[in-house]
């Protein structure tokens, strides 16, 4: 995860854990950054990168991505 110094690490980890259905213990130490003054967003939850090691899941994700963009490109 990438969080800002203004985030509550436990709260944001819980948010991403629930959203992605991933146990909190599987999260690595987040990168903490200082937010820019001009970039204040309400309810910003940081960013989260997911690493996975399953080729079938990779194919499913790529297929979903391609189908989505084919649909919006029409």
Buried (B, 14 or more C-beta within 10 A) or exposed (E): BEBBEEBEBEEBBEBBBEEEEBEEEEBEEBEBEEBEEEEEEEEBBBEBEEEEEEEEEEEEEEEEEEEEEEEEEE
